[in-house]
Amino acid sequence: MITLKTDDEIELLRNANLLVAATLAEIAKIIRPGVTTLQIDALAEEFIRDHGAIPTFKGFPNPYGNSFPGSVCTSVNDVVVHGIPSSTELRDGDIVSVDCGTKLEGFCGDSCYTFCVGEVSESVRQLLKVTKESLYKGIEQAVPGHRIGDIGSAVQTHVESYGYGVVREMVGHGIGREMHEEPYVPNYGKRGSGKMLKNGMCIAIEPMITMGSYEIALMPDRWSCVTQDHQPAAHFEHTIAIHHGKPDILSSFEEVEIIEKQQH
């Protein structure tokens, strides 16, 4: 069942998502070679809790009976999603997707950003650029009267024109009081197919795009999903509300992008 949100609920969702945005900006400040993903995780958890929220990922169960040990997912290079924070140091030329979730005043925030570590190859930079572009192309389709398939089709058409792959097993989702609500929002699909979009729907759109084949595999930790060909993958996510006839982005990359420009 899809629950449509009131204006007041959308503002509560916005607050939770702006906290995610602020957390990602704090992380952007420390991304460099030599930093561990455990350090990123510790910073994120402290920042989220200091702002009166809880990290929704921590302790989140999977179908195998394993609880996620971190407060954020840190997925490095060929890890597409759900990378577990570890003591391994990031290296020059790596990329790391940091997926972050909060619960604030009963509502959830969810957003992801893929960061460059030091000097990253031009081909990987293009993968990140095109993946981020595809997120906004998907968001543009999120208007009343369109359908879920219009979002996925826009993402898929854009990234496949560059020869990239669209992960099939992992999709975006509705969001509200729970982190994962209906409807599911694939990053592929046919225009005009799927559930109708309406004012009050709140969804997380999150392209997970691979440089090579879209086929993925689950690692023995039962969380981390990697590309089968071990080529890099990028992941960008915004939470949006369909509000007053248009998409209203509740999360934000603005501060992260300012910090990135200052670092380069």
Secondary structure as GFF3:
##gff-version 3
##sequence-region A 1 264
A	DSSP	alpha_helix	7	30	.	.	.	ID=ss1
A	DSSP	alpha_helix	37	50	.	.	.	ID=ss2
A	DSSP	beta_strand	54	55	.	.	.	ID=ss3
A	DSSP	beta_strand	72	76	.	.	.	ID=ss4
A	DSSP	beta_strand	79	81	.	.	.	ID=ss5
A	DSSP	beta_strand	95	104	.	.	.	ID=ss6
A	DSSP	beta_strand	107	116	.	.	.	ID=ss7
A	DSSP	alpha_helix	122	140	.	.	.	ID=ss8
A	DSSP	alpha_helix	148	160	.	.	.	ID=ss9
A	DSSP	beta_strand	165	166	.	.	.	ID=ss10
A	DSSP	beta_strand	172	174	.	.	.	ID=ss11
A	DSSP	beta_strand	181	185	.	.	.	ID=ss12
A	DSSP	beta_strand	202	205	.	.	.	ID=ss13
A	DSSP	beta_strand	208	210	.	.	.	ID=ss14
A	DSSP	beta_strand	216	218	.	.	.	ID=ss15
A	DSSP	beta_strand	225	227	.	.	.	ID=ss16
A	DSSP	beta_strand	233	235	.	.	.	ID=ss17
A	DSSP	beta_strand	238	243	.	.	.	ID=ss18
A	DSSP	beta_strand	246	249	.	.	.	ID=ss19
A	DSSP	alpha_helix	254	263	.	.	.	ID=ss20
###
